[in-house]
């Protein structure tokens, strides 16, 4: 990334995420989870969990907000597909959309990674479940922040009506805020799971913002045979 400030912010986000994982794995670890699962930063996590308790209504609400994020991602994917069909070249698709697709792939990869490499388990066993599930980071927090945050970045380009754009950006901000708070007070995640989701999504959004500004896709003009740069 050419923007030094963006690079520094992304590096700080990545460092804080790694530091948080190390702290969870090795500091104040105690068997406070369901079925005696060991939880890092146990006193902090237990204090905040006891403060809010379990409120499954917020689990349901934030699940639906997650659906809104998935639909938003599908809209941008559909936009990219339409551009691909009309322009008949992958490199003629807007670079913002191509990089957004890469962001979504990274999100899926992180979800699979943390399902296999378990950092912390949930504070409760969900209804219908029989065993503790992976809890770090909060996948809903990570997905909603990354998807709705990136959507806010692209609205200036694709929505010219200022009133509509402002309203949609406000909607995205509300979805992010309610998801973060709702997922915390629902009691299905530890506090550090929420923090992890925020840190990782913020880092990804910082990288996305920097890369979409800097990246140049070369392509060959069919008419003149020249190499041009797409910015």
Residue pairs with C-beta under 8 A, 6 or more apart in sequence:
1 7
1 10
1 207
1 210
1 211
1 213
1 214
2 210
2 213
2 214
3 210
3 213
3 214
6 206
6 207
6 209
6 210
6 213
7 210
9 206
10 203
10 206
10 207
10 210
13 199
13 200
13 202
13 203
13 206
14 203
16 199
17 196
17 199
17 200
17 203
20 192
20 195
20 196
20 199
21 119
21 136
21 196
23 40
23 41
24 39
24 40
24 41
24 119
24 120
24 136
24 192
25 40
25 119
26 40
27 40
27 41
28 40
28 41
28 42
28 43
28 44
29 38
29 39
29 40
29 42
30 38
30 39
30 42
30 43
31 37
31 38
31 39
32 39
32 42
32 45
32 46
33 39
33 120
33 121
33 122
33 123
33 132
34 121
34 122
34 123
34 124
34 125
34 132
35 125
35 131
35 132
37 121
37 132
39 45
39 46
39 120
39 121
39 123
39 190
40 119
40 120
40 192
41 192
44 191
44 192
45 123
45 190
45 191
45 192
48 184
48 190
48 191
49 123
49 187
49 190
49 191
52 184
52 185
52 187
53 187
54 124
54 186
54 187
54 188
55 185
55 186
55 187
56 127
56 186
56 187
57 186
58 182
58 183
58 185
58 186
59 183
59 186
59 187
59 188
61 178
61 182
62 140
62 178
62 179
62 182
62 183
62 186
63 140
65 140
65 144
65 175
65 178
65 179
65 182
66 140
66 143
66 144
66 179
68 175
69 143
69 144
69 147
69 148
69 175
70 143
70 147
72 147
72 148
72 151
72 172
73 104
73 147
76 97
76 100
76 151
76 154
77 101
77 104
79 97
79 158
80 93
80 94
80 97
80 98
80 100
80 101
83 92
83 93
83 94
83 97
84 90
84 92
84 93
87 93
89 219
90 98
91 217
91 218
91 219
91 230
92 219
92 230
94 157
95 212
95 215
95 217
95 230
95 231
96 154
96 157
96 212
98 217
99 208
99 211
99 212
99 215
100 150
100 154
100 208
103 146
103 150
103 204
103 208
104 147
106 204
107 142
107 143
107 146
107 147
107 204
110 142
110 200
111 139
111 142
111 143
114 134
114 136
114 137
114 139
115 134
118 134
118 136
119 134
119 135
119 136
119 137
119 196
120 134
120 135
120 136
120 190
120 192
120 193
121 132
121 133
121 134
121 135
122 132
122 133
122 134
122 135
122 188
122 189
122 190
123 135
123 187
123 188
123 189
123 190
124 187
124 188
125 131
125 132
125 133
126 133
126 188
135 188
135 189
135 190
135 193
136 190
136 192
136 193
136 196
137 193
137 194
137 196
137 197
137 199
137 200
138 183
138 189
138 193
138 194
138 196
138 197
139 197
140 179
140 183
140 197
141 179
141 180
141 183
141 189
141 193
141 194
141 197
141 198
141 201
142 196
142 197
142 200
142 201
143 201
144 175
144 176
144 179
144 180
145 176
145 179
145 180
145 197
145 198
145 201
145 202
145 205
146 201
146 204
146 205
148 172
148 173
148 175
148 176
149 172
149 176
149 201
149 205
150 205
150 208
151 168
151 172
152 169
152 172
152 173
153 205
153 208
153 209
153 212
155 165
155 168
155 169
156 165
159 165
159 168
180 194
180 197
180 198
183 189
183 194
183 197
184 191
184 194
216 229
216 230
216 231
217 229
217 230
218 227
218 228
218 229
218 230
219 227
219 228
219 230
220 226
220 227
220 228
221 227
221 228
